[in-house]
Amino acid sequence: MRKIKLIVPLLSTIMLITILVGCAPSSNDTSLPLIKEEPTEQSAAVGSTSTTLEPVEIHIYQSKYEIDEALKAATAEYTALNPNVTFVVESSSSGDFQTQLKAMFSGGTAPDIFSTSGNVDLALMAEYMVDLSNEPWVQNMSVPALESGSYEGKVYGFPLAVEGHGYLYHKDMFEQAGITEVPKTYSELEIACEKLVAAGFTPFSGNYSEWYQAAIFEFNSPIARQADPLAFIGAMNSGTETLIGNQDFIDLANLVALEVKYSKSPMNTDFNTQVSDFATGQTAMMIGGTWSQPAMDEVDPNMDLGMFPIPMGEDLAANDKFYASSAPFWSINKSASVDESMKFLEWLAMTPEGQKNLTSGFKLIPAFTNIKADESAIGPTGTILKQYIDAGKTYGIYSSYYPNGFGGAQLFGETINKYAAGKLSVDELLTELQSNWEASK
């Protein structure tokens, strides 16, 4: 068995996947008492020392837990340029982000800058958000980012990154098991799992004790593979389409069953255990994405890490795509700190110092056409995703279009977990997922 360096303090705080995509949950409560004070005229040029002497505190609440320390470093750098501006940065895993955000709104402590997933979030909360359409960085937003970050022709979201997910894997484990190429079909994945077991490895680090991963990553897969995902979602909402009997959803069921079969205690594995098992070399594969790279680098900078598209079914072309999107976004609440909040985002997107934080600091693939990714920072996961993006080989991520936002998503995830636990057949799984959708509309 291979040896991997273990950094104990990190493993107690690894909270990197959510992502969504890193994706922030969608709100479905428009009655929240958000702060709605009108902004004042913006002052001081971006990147320069602020001419406003009055102290300003910007509260950032965001869902990308893995960039927490890097974000705090960026805000400290901004404060050095603008001593009157200070920050309170709070980061949360996406599993409980929505609950905490609602509590802040309900308690009258809504943050100045907060994460959204675009699309549904913007439709539900646009009246409380600052219109960012005239900000200078908007002209540099990538087309997918502009589409997802806009509502009714207005831009409300600052795109933090382009992110994508697939299967993370240990290249050296594959080599020791005699796997010379990454699996490109379901049957090849099954064979790879058998080889890994024969070599003494546990193939998967599976997590079916929590609903989030099953709902946001796995349930998205068959939706994204439809010929027109948004049309499919619209037809599901209107009742003219069904997922019952849909081959892509059947393929998902088979994939879940395979992961469960070749995982270590998947029904008792939570997110932290899933990630730490993989990071320390106890498992060979796990669902993960570009956001996983920084934490893996901290565990072992020399980790021979790779990522490959998730093979569902036997269609080679359909399987040769990663799932990617421009979420999450940062939106600005109409609070007393609008001016400085807008200037901070402009600093990130429009100055060399800010851009360096987005790329080298946050270790993200930027969603702006004028900012180049730092390949040394994004590592092998980011590098391969960027290659696929440049080649046009990606599917979208549609969790922000689920009916009833995270209310619907939780139902989908819980139902998939029931199937993983052996409580539902494939037919029963699809029937219950269909019922979940109808109940969430």
Backbone hydrogen bonds in HBPLUS format (Angstrom, degrees):
<---DONOR---> <-ACCEPTOR-->    atom                        ^
c    i                          cat <-CA-CA->   ^        H-A-AA   ^      H-
h    n   atom  resd res      DA  || num        DHA   H-A  angle D-A-AA Bond
n    s   type  num  typ     dist DA aas  dist angle  dist       angle   num
A0010-LEU N   A0007-ILE O   3.14 MM   3  5.67 124.6  2.46 110.4 123.2     1
A0011-LEU N   A0007-ILE O   3.31 MM   4  6.64 159.1  2.35 152.1 158.1     2
A0013-THR N   A0010-LEU O   2.78 MM   3  5.32 155.7  1.83 115.7 124.2     3
A0014-ILE N   A0010-LEU O   2.93 MM   4  5.98 108.5  2.46 148.6 166.4     4
A0023-CYS N   A0018-THR O   2.73 MM   5  6.27 110.4  2.22 137.7 133.4     5
A0034-LEU N   A0032-LEU O   2.83 MM   2  5.66 131.9  2.07 111.0  95.9     6
A0037-GLU N   A0334-LYS O   2.91 MM 297  5.59 106.4  2.46 164.3 156.2     7
A0048-SER N   A0045-ALA O   3.21 MM   3  5.70 162.7  2.24 130.5 133.0     8
A0056-VAL N   A0084-ASN O   2.85 MM  28  6.09 165.9  1.87 155.2 155.7     9
A0086-THR N   A0056-VAL O   2.89 MM  30  6.31 163.1  1.92 162.6 168.3    10
A0058-ILE N   A0086-THR O   2.86 MM  28  6.28 163.2  1.89 153.0 155.4    11
A0088-VAL N   A0058-ILE O   2.88 MM  30  6.21 154.9  1.95 149.6 150.5    12
A0112-ASP N   A0059-HIS O   2.84 MM  53  5.21 134.3  2.05 132.6 147.0    13
A0113-ILE N   A0059-HIS O   3.13 MM  54  6.44 165.2  2.15 153.1 155.1    14
A0060-ILE N   A0088-VAL O   2.81 MM  28  6.09 163.1  1.83 160.0 165.8    15
A0090-GLU N   A0060-ILE O   2.84 MM  30  6.12 158.2  1.89 160.0 167.5    16
A0061-TYR N   A0113-ILE O   2.91 MM  52  6.34 162.9  1.94 161.4 165.5    17
A0115-SER N   A0061-TYR O   3.24 MM  54  6.81 137.2  2.44 150.1 155.0    18
A0062-GLN N   A0090-GLU O   2.97 MM  28  6.47 160.2  2.01 159.7 163.2    19
A0092-SER N   A0062-GLN O   3.04 MM  30  6.48 150.3  2.13 152.8 161.6    20
A0067-ILE N   A0064-LYS O   3.12 MM   3  5.92 164.2  2.14 122.9 127.1    21
A0068-ASP N   A0065-TYR O   3.13 MM   3  5.37 163.0  2.16 116.2 117.9    22
A0071-LEU N   A0067-ILE O   2.77 MM   4  5.86 155.6  1.83 162.6 169.6    23
A0072-LYS N   A0068-ASP O   3.02 MM   4  6.27 156.5  2.08 148.5 154.7    24
A0073-ALA N   A0069-GLU O   3.02 MM   4  6.31 145.7  2.14 142.1 151.5    25
A0074-ALA N   A0070-ALA O   2.98 MM   4  6.26 148.6  2.08 141.1 149.6    26
A0075-THR N   A0071-LEU O   2.90 MM   4  6.21 160.4  1.94 154.8 159.2    27
A0076-ALA N   A0072-LYS O   3.03 MM   4  6.13 147.5  2.14 137.3 146.1    28
A0077-GLU N   A0073-ALA O   3.03 MM   4  6.28 148.2  2.14 141.3 149.5    29
A0078-TYR N   A0074-ALA O   2.98 MM   4  6.31 151.7  2.06 145.6 153.5    30
A0079-THR N   A0075-THR O   2.89 MM   4  6.10 154.9  1.95 145.3 152.1    31
A0080-ALA N   A0076-ALA O   3.02 MM   4  6.26 144.1  2.15 140.3 149.4    32
A0081-LEU N   A0078-TYR O   3.03 MM   3  5.17 129.4  2.30  98.4 111.7    33
A0082-ASN N   A0078-TYR O   2.87 MM   4  6.13 139.3  2.04 142.4 155.4    34
A0085-VAL N   A0082-ASN O   2.87 MM   3  5.65 167.4  1.89 131.6 135.9    35
A0096-ASP N   A0093-SER O   3.34 MM   3  6.25 146.2  2.46 123.9 127.8    36
A0100-GLN N   A0096-ASP O   3.24 MM   4  6.43 167.6  2.26 154.5 157.6    37
A0101-LEU N   A0097-PHE O   2.89 MM   4  6.05 158.4  1.93 156.2 163.0    38
A0102-LYS N   A0098-GLN O   3.00 MM   4  6.18 165.0  2.02 153.2 156.5    39
A0103-ALA N   A0099-THR O   3.08 MM   4  6.30 152.5  2.16 141.8 149.7    40
A0104-MET N   A0100-GLN O   3.01 MM   4  6.31 149.7  2.11 145.2 152.8    41
A0105-PHE N   A0101-LEU O   3.02 MM   4  6.37 162.6  2.05 153.6 157.7    42
A0106-SER N   A0102-LYS O   2.82 MM   4  6.00 168.3  1.83 155.4 158.9    43
A0107-GLY N   A0103-ALA O   2.90 MM   4  5.94 143.9  2.03 139.9 149.4    44
A0109-THR N   A0104-MET O   2.82 MM   5  4.89 153.3  1.89 159.1 154.8    45
A0108-GLY N   A0105-PHE O   3.16 MM   3  5.29 163.7  2.19 106.8 111.1    46
A0333-ASN N   A0112-ASP O   2.86 MM 221  5.10 158.3  1.90 139.8 147.2    47
A0114-PHE N   A0331-SER O   2.97 MM 217  5.53 158.5  2.02 152.0 159.1    48
A0331-SER N   A0114-PHE O   2.86 MM 217  5.53 169.7  1.87 160.6 161.6    49
A0116-THR N   A0329-PHE O   2.89 MM 213  5.22 152.5  1.96 138.9 143.6    50
A0329-PHE N   A0116-THR O   2.85 MM 213  5.22 177.1  1.85 157.5 158.5    51
A0121-ASP N   A0118-GLY O   3.08 MM   3  5.36 138.6  2.26 144.6 132.2    52
A0119-ASN N   A0148-SER O   3.16 MM  29  5.49 156.3  2.22 151.6 153.5    53
A0123-ALA N   A0119-ASN O   3.08 MM   4  6.42 156.6  2.14 152.5 159.7    54
A0124-LEU N   A0120-VAL O   2.98 MM   4  6.18 152.9  2.05 153.5 160.3    55
A0125-MET N   A0121-ASP O   2.99 MM   4  6.07 144.4  2.12 146.6 156.3    56
A0126-ALA N   A0122-LEU O   2.82 MM   4  5.04 124.5  2.13 147.5 148.4    57
A0128-TYR N   A0125-MET O   2.93 MM   3  5.60 154.8  1.99 122.3 130.0    58
A0129-MET N   A0126-ALA O   3.06 MM   3  5.08 155.9  2.12 105.2 112.8    59
A0334-LYS N   A0128-TYR O   3.26 MM 206  6.13 150.1  2.35 166.1 161.0    60
A0130-VAL N   A0332-ILE O   2.91 MM 202  5.56 155.0  1.97 158.3 163.7    61
A0132-LEU N   A0155-VAL O   2.74 MM  23  5.27 157.5  1.79 169.5 168.5    62
A0135-GLU N   A0132-LEU O   3.02 MM   3  5.51 167.6  2.04 123.1 125.7    63
A0138-VAL N   A0135-GLU O   3.15 MM   3  5.77 159.9  2.19 119.6 125.4    64
A0140-ASN N   A0137-TRP O   3.01 MM   3  5.43 152.8  2.09 110.6 119.1    65
A0141-MET N   A0138-VAL O   3.09 MM   3  5.33 170.1  2.10 113.8 116.8    66
A0369-THR N   A0140-ASN O   2.70 MM 229  5.32 157.6  1.75 160.3 161.9    67
A0142-SER N   A0367-ALA O   2.97 MM 225  5.74 155.9  2.03 162.1 155.0    68
A0146-LEU N   A0142-SER O   2.87 MM   4  6.11 158.4  1.92 158.0 164.6    69
A0147-GLU N   A0143-VAL O   2.99 MM   4  6.20 158.3  2.03 155.2 160.6    70
A0148-SER N   A0144-PRO O   3.02 MM   4  6.19 166.9  2.03 150.4 153.7    71
A0149-GLY N   A0145-ALA O   2.82 MM   4  5.74 143.5  1.95 144.4 154.6    72
A0156-TYR N   A0149-GLY O   2.97 MM   7  5.97 162.5  2.00 163.4 168.0    73
A0157-GLY N   A0149-GLY O   3.19 MM   8  4.60 140.3  2.35 142.5 139.6    74
A0151-TYR N   A0154-LYS O   2.80 MM   3  5.37 154.5  1.86 151.9 158.9    75
A0154-LYS N   A0151-TYR O   3.10 MM   3  5.37 162.0  2.13 111.6 117.3    76
A0158-PHE N   A0330-TRP O   2.82 MM 172  4.94 165.0  1.84 140.6 145.9    77
A0330-TRP N   A0158-PHE O   2.86 MM 172  4.94 150.7  1.94 131.4 140.7    78
A0160-LEU N   A0328-PRO O   3.22 MM 168  6.13 165.9  2.24 155.5 159.2    79
A0162-VAL N   A0365-ILE O   2.75 MM 203  5.40 156.4  1.80 159.8 166.6    80
A0163-GLU N   A0325-SER O   2.92 MM 162  5.72 162.4  1.95 170.4 173.2    81
A0325-SER N   A0163-GLU O   2.91 MM 162  5.72 152.2  1.99 160.3 169.5    82
A0290-THR N   A0164-GLY O   3.16 MM 126  6.05 148.0  2.27 161.8 170.7    83
A0165-HIS N   A0323-TYR O   2.85 MM 158  5.55 145.3  1.97 149.8 161.3    84
A0323-TYR N   A0165-HIS O   3.46 MM 158  5.55 172.7  2.47 157.4 155.7    85
A0166-GLY N   A0288-GLY O   2.96 MM 122  5.90 156.9  2.02 172.4 179.8    86
A0288-GLY N   A0166-GLY O   3.12 MM 122  5.90 163.1  2.15 148.0 152.6    87
A0167-TYR N   A0308-PHE O   2.92 MM 141  5.44 176.0  1.93 163.2 163.7    88
A0308-PHE N   A0167-TYR O   3.01 MM 141  5.44 153.0  2.08 143.6 150.0    89
A0168-LEU N   A0286-MET O   2.81 MM 118  5.42 158.4  1.86 176.2 168.8    90
A0286-MET N   A0168-LEU O   3.17 MM 118  5.42 144.1  2.30 139.6 144.5    91
A0169-TYR N   A0306-GLY O   2.93 MM 137  5.27 153.2  2.00 136.2 136.7    92
A0306-GLY N   A0169-TYR O   2.92 MM 137  5.27 150.1  2.01 157.4 162.8    93
A0170-HIS N   A0284-ALA O   3.10 MM 114  5.51 144.5  2.23 148.1 155.9    94
A0174-PHE N   A0170-HIS O   3.20 MM   4  6.57 160.6  2.24 152.7 157.8    95
A0171-LYS N   A0304-ASP O   2.89 MM 133  5.56 158.6  1.93 170.2 172.3    96
A0175-GLU N   A0171-LYS O   2.97 MM   4  6.24 156.0  2.03 147.9 154.7    97
A0176-GLN N   A0172-ASP O   2.96 MM   4  6.15 160.1  2.00 145.0 149.9    98
A0177-ALA N   A0173-MET O   2.96 MM   4  6.16 138.9  2.13 143.1 154.4    99
A0177-ALA N   A0174-PHE O   3.16 MM   3  5.08 126.0  2.46  91.4 105.7   100
A0179-ILE N   A0174-PHE O   2.84 MM   5  5.03 163.4  1.87 157.0 151.5   101
A0178-GLY N   A0175-GLU O   3.03 MM   3  5.13 158.8  2.08 104.7 110.9   102
A0189-LEU N   A0185-THR O   2.94 MM   4  6.22 149.3  2.04 146.9 155.8   103
A0186-TYR N   A0313-GLY O   2.83 MM 127  5.09 161.3  1.87 144.9 149.4   104
A0190-GLU N   A0186-TYR O   2.94 MM   4  6.26 153.5  2.01 150.7 157.8   105
A0191-ILE N   A0187-SER O   3.06 MM   4  6.32 155.7  2.12 144.2 150.2   106
A0192-ALA N   A0188-GLU O   2.91 MM   4  6.14 154.5  1.98 144.3 151.6   107
A0193-CYS N   A0189-LEU O   2.96 MM   4  6.25 154.5  2.03 148.6 154.9   108
A0194-GLU N   A0190-GLU O   3.14 MM   4  6.45 154.1  2.21 145.3 151.8   109
A0195-LYS N   A0191-ILE O   3.00 MM   4  6.34 153.2  2.08 149.5 156.8   110
A0196-LEU N   A0192-ALA O   2.93 MM   4  6.20 155.5  1.99 151.4 158.1   111
A0197-VAL N   A0193-CYS O   3.02 MM   4  6.26 159.2  2.06 150.1 155.0   112
A0198-ALA N   A0194-GLU O   3.03 MM   4  6.24 159.5  2.07 144.1 149.9   113
A0199-ALA N   A0195-LYS O   3.01 MM   4  6.24 135.5  2.21 139.6 151.3   114
A0199-ALA N   A0196-LEU O   3.13 MM   3  5.06 127.7  2.42  91.9 105.7   115
A0201-PHE N   A0196-LEU O   2.86 MM   5  5.19 163.8  1.88 151.8 146.9   116
A0200-GLY N   A0197-VAL O   2.95 MM   3  5.09 159.7  1.99 107.3 113.5   117
A0284-ALA N   A0202-THR O   2.95 MM  82  6.27 145.6  2.07 155.5 164.2   118
A0285-MET N   A0203-PRO O   2.74 MM  82  5.87 127.3  2.01 146.4 162.9   119
A0204-PHE N   A0262-TYR O   2.99 MM  58  5.80 165.5  2.01 152.1 147.7   120
A0205-SER N   A0285-MET O   2.81 MM  80  6.15 134.7  2.02 153.4 167.1   121
A0208-TYR N   A0266-PRO O   2.89 MM  58  5.47 164.2  1.92 146.7 143.8   122
A0215-ALA N   A0211-TRP O   3.03 MM   4  6.09 153.0  2.11 155.8 163.9   123
A0216-ILE N   A0212-TYR O   2.86 MM   4  5.94 176.7  1.87 164.3 165.2   124
A0217-PHE N   A0213-GLN O   3.03 MM   4  5.49 152.7  2.11 134.8 143.5   125
A0218-GLU N   A0213-GLN O   3.35 MM   5  6.82 160.9  2.39 150.7 156.3   126
A0219-PHE N   A0214-ALA O   2.93 MM   5  6.19 144.2  2.06 149.7 160.4   127
A0221-SER N   A0218-GLU O   3.10 MM   3  5.39 136.2  2.30 103.6 114.5   128
A0224-ALA N   A0220-ASN O   2.82 MM   4  5.97 166.4  1.84 167.6 171.2   129
A0225-ARG N   A0221-SER O   3.23 MM   4  6.39 136.7  2.42 142.4 153.5   130
A0226-GLN N   A0223-ILE O   3.18 MM   3  5.60 166.4  2.20 113.0 117.1   131
A0231-ALA N   A0228-ASP O   3.08 MM   3  5.34 117.1  2.50 105.2 120.5   132
A0232-PHE N   A0228-ASP O   2.89 MM   4  6.13 154.2  1.95 157.1 165.8   133
A0233-ILE N   A0229-PRO O   2.89 MM   4  6.17 157.7  1.94 149.8 155.4   134
A0234-GLY N   A0230-LEU O   2.91 MM   4  6.11 158.2  1.96 143.7 149.9   135
A0235-ALA N   A0231-ALA O   2.87 MM   4  6.08 152.9  1.95 145.0 152.4   136
A0236-MET N   A0232-PHE O   2.84 MM   4  6.10 148.7  1.93 146.9 156.1   137
A0237-ASN N   A0233-ILE O   2.94 MM   4  6.20 152.4  2.01 146.7 154.1   138
A0238-SER N   A0234-GLY O   2.97 MM   4  6.22 142.5  2.11 140.8 151.2   139
A0239-GLY N   A0235-ALA O   2.95 MM   4  5.96 118.3  2.34 135.3 149.5   140
A0240-THR N   A0235-ALA O   2.93 MM   5  5.11 135.7  2.13 149.8 152.8   141
A0239-GLY N   A0236-MET O   3.33 MM   3  5.12 145.1  2.46  91.9 101.7   142
A0246-ASN N   A0243-LEU O   3.05 MM   3  5.11 163.7  2.08 120.3 122.8   143
A0249-PHE N   A0246-ASN O   3.10 MM   3  5.56 127.8  2.38 109.5 121.8   144
A0250-ILE N   A0246-ASN O   3.11 MM   4  6.46 148.1  2.22 147.8 157.6   145
A0251-ASP N   A0247-GLN O   2.80 MM   4  6.06 155.0  1.86 150.8 157.6   146
A0252-LEU N   A0248-ASP O   3.04 MM   4  6.29 145.1  2.17 134.7 143.8   147
A0253-ALA N   A0249-PHE O   3.07 MM   4  6.34 155.9  2.13 140.9 146.4   148
A0254-ASN N   A0250-ILE O   3.07 MM   4  6.43 155.0  2.13 149.5 155.8   149
A0255-LEU N   A0251-ASP O   2.98 MM   4  6.25 152.7  2.06 146.1 153.7   150
A0256-VAL N   A0252-LEU O   2.89 MM   4  6.19 162.0  1.93 159.6 163.7   151
A0257-ALA N   A0253-ALA O   3.06 MM   4  6.27 161.4  2.09 147.2 152.2   152
A0258-LEU N   A0254-ASN O   3.03 MM   4  6.28 148.4  2.13 142.4 150.8   153
A0259-GLU N   A0255-LEU O   2.96 MM   4  6.28 160.9  2.00 154.5 158.9   154
A0260-VAL N   A0256-VAL O   2.95 MM   4  6.20 163.0  1.98 154.6 159.2   155
A0261-LYS N   A0257-ALA O   2.99 MM   4  6.14 159.0  2.04 144.0 149.9   156
A0262-TYR N   A0258-LEU O   3.11 MM   4  6.30 151.5  2.19 148.7 155.3   157
A0263-SER N   A0260-VAL O   3.41 MM   3  5.26 170.5  2.42 107.0 106.1   158
A0268-ASN N   A0265-SER O   3.05 MM   3  5.45 154.9  2.12 112.6 120.6   159
A0274-GLN N   A0270-ASP O   2.90 MM   4  6.07 159.5  1.94 155.0 161.7   160
A0275-VAL N   A0271-PHE O   3.02 MM   4  6.28 163.3  2.05 157.0 159.8   161
A0276-SER N   A0272-ASN O   2.94 MM   4  6.08 167.1  1.95 150.5 154.7   162
A0277-ASP N   A0273-THR O   2.88 MM   4  5.86 159.9  1.92 149.5 154.7   163
A0278-PHE N   A0274-GLN O   3.28 MM   4  6.49 156.9  2.34 139.8 145.5   164
A0279-ALA N   A0275-VAL O   2.82 MM   4  6.01 171.4  1.83 158.3 161.3   165
A0280-THR N   A0276-SER O   3.03 MM   4  5.99 148.9  2.13 144.7 150.5   166
A0282-GLN N   A0277-ASP O   2.79 MM   5  5.00 146.1  1.90 170.9 166.5   167
A0281-GLY N   A0278-PHE O   3.02 MM   3  5.24 163.9  2.05 114.0 116.2   168
A0292-SER N   A0289-GLY O   2.91 MM   3  5.51 159.4  1.96 116.7 123.6   169
A0293-GLN N   A0290-THR O   3.32 MM   3  5.76 157.9  2.37 111.2 116.3   170
A0296-MET N   A0292-SER O   3.19 MM   4  6.38 162.2  2.22 158.0 163.4   171
A0297-ASP N   A0293-GLN O   2.90 MM   4  6.09 155.8  1.96 158.6 165.6   172
A0298-GLU N   A0294-PRO O   3.10 MM   4  6.42 142.7  2.24 141.7 151.4   173
A0299-VAL N   A0295-ALA O   3.11 MM   4  6.46 150.1  2.20 146.4 153.8   174
A0300-ASP N   A0296-MET O   2.96 MM   4  6.22 169.1  1.98 155.1 157.8   175
A0303-MET N   A0300-ASP O   2.95 MM   3  5.23 162.1  1.98 122.5 121.7   176
A0305-LEU N   A0303-MET O   2.93 MM   2  5.48 130.8  2.17 105.8  91.0   177
A0319-ASN N   A0315-ASP O   3.00 MM   4  6.13 143.2  2.14 147.5 157.5   178
A0320-ASP N   A0317-ALA O   3.25 MM   3  5.27 147.6  2.36  98.8 108.0   179
A0395-TYR N   A0322-PHE O   2.72 MM  73  6.10 157.2  1.77 154.6 162.2   180
A0324-ALA N   A0395-TYR O   2.87 MM  71  6.11 169.8  1.88 158.7 158.5   181
A0335-SER N   A0333-ASN O   2.68 MM   2  5.51 128.5  1.95 114.5  97.7   182
A0341-SER N   A0337-SER O   3.02 MM   4  6.07 151.5  2.10 150.3 159.3   183
A0342-MET N   A0338-VAL O   2.88 MM   4  6.04 161.6  1.92 161.3 164.2   184
A0343-LYS N   A0339-ASP O   3.09 MM   4  6.36 154.5  2.16 144.8 152.4   185
A0344-PHE N   A0340-GLU O   2.92 MM   4  6.07 148.4  2.02 142.9 150.6   186
A0345-LEU N   A0341-SER O   3.19 MM   4  6.49 161.4  2.23 148.0 151.6   187
A0346-GLU N   A0342-MET O   2.99 MM   4  6.23 155.9  2.05 146.6 153.8   188
A0347-TRP N   A0343-LYS O   2.87 MM   4  6.07 151.3  1.95 143.6 151.4   189
A0348-LEU N   A0344-PHE O   3.05 MM   4  6.39 152.3  2.13 147.3 154.1   190
A0349-ALA N   A0345-LEU O   3.10 MM   4  6.36 156.9  2.16 149.0 154.3   191
A0350-MET N   A0346-GLU O   2.80 MM   4  5.61 147.6  1.90 153.3 160.4   192
A0351-THR N   A0347-TRP O   3.35 MM   4  5.43 144.2  2.49 132.7 133.0   193
A0355-GLN N   A0351-THR O   2.87 MM   4  6.03 168.6  1.88 162.0 165.4   194
A0356-LYS N   A0352-PRO O   3.00 MM   4  6.08 147.0  2.11 139.0 147.2   195
A0357-ASN N   A0353-GLU O   3.28 MM   4  6.62 144.4  2.42 139.0 147.5   196
A0357-ASN N   A0354-GLY O   3.03 MM   3  5.18 123.8  2.36  97.9 112.2   197
A0358-LEU N   A0354-GLY O   3.13 MM   4  6.55 152.7  2.21 147.6 154.9   198
A0359-THR N   A0355-GLN O   3.02 MM   4  6.27 154.8  2.08 150.6 156.6   199
A0360-SER N   A0356-LYS O   2.87 MM   4  5.41 122.0  2.21 133.4 148.0   200
A0361-GLY N   A0356-LYS O   3.05 MM   5  6.43 154.1  2.12 146.1 151.4   201
A0362-PHE N   A0357-ASN O   2.64 MM   5  5.95 150.9  1.72 164.0 170.5   202
A0363-LYS N   A0359-THR O   2.86 MM   4  4.97 123.4  2.18 118.9 133.5   203
A0371-ILE N   A0368-PHE O   3.34 MM   3  5.64 168.2  2.35 110.8 113.6   204
A0377-ALA N   A0374-ASP O   2.85 MM   3  5.30 141.8  2.00 111.0 122.6   205
A0378-ILE N   A0374-ASP O   2.96 MM   4  6.26 158.9  2.01 159.0 165.9   206
A0379-GLY N   A0375-GLU O   3.29 MM   4  6.04 137.4  2.49 134.0 141.0   207
A0382-GLY N   A0378-ILE O   3.27 MM   4  4.79 149.4  2.37 136.1 131.3   208
A0383-THR N   A0379-GLY O   2.94 MM   4  6.05 155.6  2.00 152.1 160.1   209
A0384-ILE N   A0380-PRO O   3.08 MM   4  6.11 166.6  2.10 144.7 147.1   210
A0385-LEU N   A0381-THR O   3.12 MM   4  6.23 157.5  2.17 143.3 150.1   211
A0386-LYS N   A0382-GLY O   2.92 MM   4  6.04 161.3  1.95 146.9 152.1   212
A0387-GLN N   A0383-THR O   3.10 MM   4  6.36 150.6  2.19 141.8 149.6   213
A0388-TYR N   A0384-ILE O   3.08 MM   4  6.37 152.9  2.15 146.0 152.5   214
A0388-TYR N   A0385-LEU O   3.06 MM   3  5.11 115.6  2.49  96.1 111.5   215
A0389-ILE N   A0385-LEU O   2.81 MM   4  6.12 156.6  1.87 155.3 162.8   216
A0390-ASP N   A0386-LYS O   2.87 MM   4  6.03 166.8  1.89 152.3 155.5   217
A0391-ALA N   A0387-GLN O   3.08 MM   4  6.23 137.4  2.27 134.1 145.3   218
A0393-LYS N   A0388-TYR O   2.83 MM   5  5.06 162.4  1.86 156.9 153.2   219
A0392-GLY N   A0389-ILE O   2.96 MM   3  5.02 156.3  2.01 104.3 111.8   220
A0401-TYR N   A0398-TYR O   2.90 MM   3  5.41 161.0  1.94 116.5 122.7   221
A0402-TYR N   A0399-SER O   3.19 MM   3  5.34 164.9  2.22 106.6 111.2   222
A0405-GLY N   A0402-TYR O   3.28 MM   3  5.47 135.4  2.49 135.9 127.4   223
A0407-GLY N   A0404-ASN O   2.91 MM   3  5.35 137.5  2.09 149.3 145.1   224
A0409-ALA N   A0405-GLY O   3.26 MM   4  6.53 162.9  2.29 143.2 148.3   225
A0410-GLN N   A0406-PHE O   2.97 MM   4  5.93 159.2  2.02 139.8 143.6   226
A0411-LEU N   A0408-GLY O   3.09 MM   3  5.27 118.3  2.49  99.8 114.5   227
A0412-PHE N   A0408-GLY O   3.12 MM   4  6.49 158.8  2.17 154.7 160.2   228
A0413-GLY N   A0409-ALA O   2.96 MM   4  6.24 166.2  1.98 158.0 161.3   229
A0414-GLU N   A0410-GLN O   2.94 MM   4  6.08 163.1  1.97 150.4 155.0   230
A0415-THR N   A0411-LEU O   3.00 MM   4  6.14 153.4  2.08 146.6 153.8   231
A0416-ILE N   A0412-PHE O   3.00 MM   4  6.26 161.3  2.04 152.2 156.9   232
A0417-ASN N   A0413-GLY O   2.99 MM   4  6.21 154.0  2.05 147.0 154.3   233
A0418-LYS N   A0414-GLU O   3.01 MM   4  6.28 143.0  2.15 139.2 148.8   234
A0419-TYR N   A0415-THR O   3.09 MM   4  6.46 154.0  2.15 148.0 154.4   235
A0420-ALA N   A0416-ILE O   2.89 MM   4  6.22 155.1  1.96 146.8 154.2   236
A0421-ALA N   A0417-ASN O   2.95 MM   4  6.16 138.6  2.12 140.0 150.5   237
A0423-LYS N   A0418-LYS O   3.01 MM   5  5.43 159.1  2.06 161.5 154.9   238
A0422-GLY N   A0419-TYR O   2.93 MM   3  5.15 159.9  1.97 110.2 115.6   239
A0429-LEU N   A0425-SER O   2.81 MM   4  5.99 147.7  1.91 146.7 155.9   240
A0430-LEU N   A0426-VAL O   3.09 MM   4  6.42 164.3  2.12 156.6 157.9   241
A0431-THR N   A0427-ASP O   3.00 MM   4  6.19 157.5  2.05 147.0 153.9   242
A0432-GLU N   A0428-GLU O   2.93 MM   4  6.02 158.0  1.98 145.4 151.0   243
A0433-LEU N   A0429-LEU O   2.92 MM   4  6.13 156.8  1.97 151.4 158.4   244
A0434-GLN N   A0430-LEU O   2.98 MM   4  6.12 153.3  2.05 142.6 149.6   245
A0435-SER N   A0431-THR O   3.03 MM   4  6.30 153.1  2.11 140.9 148.3   246
A0436-ASN N   A0432-GLU O   2.78 MM   4  6.06 150.2  1.87 146.2 155.1   247
A0437-TRP N   A0433-LEU O   3.01 MM   4  6.28 155.4  2.07 146.2 151.5   248
A0438-GLU N   A0434-GLN O   3.07 MM   4  6.38 165.6  2.09 151.1 154.3   249
A0439-ALA N   A0435-SER O   2.89 MM   4  6.05 153.2  1.96 148.7 156.3   250
A0440-SER N   A0436-ASN O   3.05 MM   4  6.17 130.5  2.31 139.6 151.9   251
A0440-SER N   A0437-TRP O   3.08 MM   3  5.16 135.1  2.29  97.8 110.5   252
